[in-house]
């Protein structure tokens, strides 16, 4: 019985957060969506043993195994601090706080990346849904998903896992927060 309620909660969370796929290839920031069977070119290539030694257990599960943290539990979902969000895998700058908004879904949400080249898009058909996964373009590490229910000016909602990112307040040195740019 407990499992049924859990599954119902997960289903409601996904439906409330726009987890169904719609055509987004026409959005100006999305140039190409790779099929799940396509090889995605990456600049940073490490063995899974190297990734395991560099990332925390939670970061590894999300970034390398495409896991997802529970809604409303990540350290950045409700943060309003001013600064930059970097990839926890490569140190690549991903999003600015001025592109962050409260989508109500329980994960940090942004309407555009700092640079469209920072994100790679991949078709994701797991869990019986069709979505677009977003990856760190340097390493192919999983960050979250993108949906077309965001605010202007893009109409997109980049829904990320907090553990996939490192936040650095404006005026601070990223190295002081463990950001190492590969």
N, C-alpha and C positions, 0 to 999 in steps of 0.2 A: 504494500500500500504506500509506504514511504517513497518507493521508487516511482510510482505512478505520479505522485504529487511533484516530485523532482523533475520528471520528464515534462509534465504540464508546465511547470515554471520555466524551464528552458525553452519550450516552444513559445510561450508567451513573450519571453524576453527577446527571442529572435524575431518574432513577428512585430513586436513593438519597435524594434530598431531597424526596420526596413531590410530584413535579411533576404528578401527575394531579389532576383536579378532582373534588371531591365537593361535595355540597350544603352550603353554609355560611350561607345566608341566615337560618337559624334561630339562629345564634349571636348573643348579645346585643349585641355591638359592631357588627355589620353590619346597618344598617337598609335600605340600598338598594344594589343592584348595577346600575350602568348597563350597558345593552347597548353594544357597540362602535360602533353607528351613532348612538347618542343624543348630543346636545350636552350636555356637562357644564358647568354654570355655574361660572365662576371669577371671583375678585375681582381678581387681578393679571393684566393682559393686556399683553403686550409683543410686539413683532415678533420674528421669529426672528433678525434682525440684532441687536436689543438683547440677546436671550438669548446669542447668540454672543460679544458683546463683554463680557458680565458673567461668563460661566462659562468654566472651563477646557475644553479640547477633550474630555477624558474626561467631565467633568460634563455637557457639552452632549449628548454621545452617549447618556448614560444618561438624564438628566432629560428631554430634549426628543425623543430618537429611540428611547427605550425599549430601549436596548442593555443588556447585562449584563456586569459584570466577571467574570473567571474566578474560580472557586471558590478559596478559600484565598489570594487575592492582595490583597484589600482591606485598608486600614489598620485597620479596626475589627472584622474578623471574630473576632479572638482577643483583643480588648481587654477588660480587666476594670476599667478606671478608673471612678471614680464621678463622674457628672455628667449632662448633658442632651445629647441628639442633636437638632440643628436641621436643617431643610430647607436644602440648599445653594442652592435656587432662591429661597426667600422669607424665610428666617430664622425661619419658624414652628417652634415647639417641637413635636417629634414623639414622642420616646421618652425615658424615664429609664433610666439604667443598671440600676436595680433590677428592671426588667422584661426585661432582656437575659438570655439563656441560651445555652448551648452546644448547638446542635442537631446538630452534627457534619456539617453540609452545606457549610461553608466560607464562608458569608455571615453577616453580623451578623443575629441572630434575636432577636425580642422577642415577649412574649405579649400585650401590650396597649399602645396608644398613650397618651400623656399625656392627651389629650382625644379622644374618638371623632370630634369634628368636624374634627380635623386631617387625617383620612384620607378620601379618596373611593375608592370601589370600582368597578371596571370589568371586565366580562367580557373575557377575553383568550383567543382561539382560535388564536393563532399557533403555529408549529412543530408542528402536528398535535395539540396538547394543548388541553384546556379548563381554564383557570385563572382566578383572580381577581387582577387587577392592582391594586396600591395606588398612589394618586396623592396628591401634596401638594394638599390641598383648596383652597388659595388660588390655585394656578396651573395645576393639572392636570398637573404634572410627574411623570414616572414615578419611583417609588421602588423598586419591587420587586413581590413577590406575597405573598399570604396563603394559608395552608393550615390544615387542621383537625387537624394532628398535633402541636400544641404542648402544653405542660404546663398543669396547673391554675393559676389558676382559670378561664381562658378556653378552654383547649383549642386555641387558635390559635397559629400561628407566622407572624409577620410577618417575611419574609425580604427584607432590604434590600441595596442596593448601597452600599458605603462612600462612593463618590464622590457619592452623592445627599445625603449628610449632612455636617454639621460638628459635631464633638464639643467641648463646653465643660465643663471640670472644674468641680465645685461650688466656689463662692466666687470664680470668675473672671468678668470682664465679657465677655459674648458679642461685643461690638464688637472686643475685642482679638483675636478669632479670625476676624474678617472677617464675622461674622453681622450682616447688615443686614436689619432687619425691614421688609418691604414693606407 
